[in-house]
């Protein structure tokens, strides 16, 4: 899907959801003032190792990072439409990764993904923009359950470097040191591969990642109102990848 077609889908979805207010709600909505807000969000992003291993044979650890973003909100009563923008790095743990259905003991190769320290400080990240529709279920005047969903796009930044390695004396369950690159700084027992003749052995290769990813957003959490025009949110969910974080907004 192209960026333009994905953007049209997001806009049409936003318009459709905006127009889908239940019948009879117009009178109540017209008596409730519209407020506009601006906010800041801080989030911890984590893809557990077990979740990665649902789509591959082996991963050495989780993907974990922190992100920061801004939010613009339009609120009327319990309903809120939010436009958010956020950036974070999505750098996997350094180590041996084995593709799904591969068997390194039978001669299949492994990928040794590099940390930024061993890849010229180059990191994989993304910048996202998303629309989210939120509802609030009040517990008290100062506390509410906040939940919603939305769509957006994510633009990939940076790169993810790797060595292609022929494994020696290794298995899927025990890939080290047999699938680790030879020589300093790794000092493994593996052998560099030419990846089917596409690269020189020992050359850092990069993944051909799509420049744009769809963002599917789902949020649930608690909202605190310490003041009438200020909110503090503690929330978790998924923004294509799982997250947990806090945000705050000031409304006008």
Secondary structure, DSSP 8 states (H G I E B T S, - for coil): --HHHHHHHHHHHHHHHHT---TT-HHHHHTS-EEEEEEEEEEEEEE-HHHHTTSEEE-SS-EEEEEEEEEEEEEETTEEEEEEEEEEE----SEEEEETT--GGGT--EEEE--GGGTTT--EEEEEEEEEEEEEEESSSSEEEEEEEEEEEEEEEE--EEEEEE-SS--SS--TTTTS-SSTTT--S-EE--TTTTS-TT--EE----SEEEEEEEEEEEEEEEETTEEEEEEEEEESSEEEEEEEEEE-
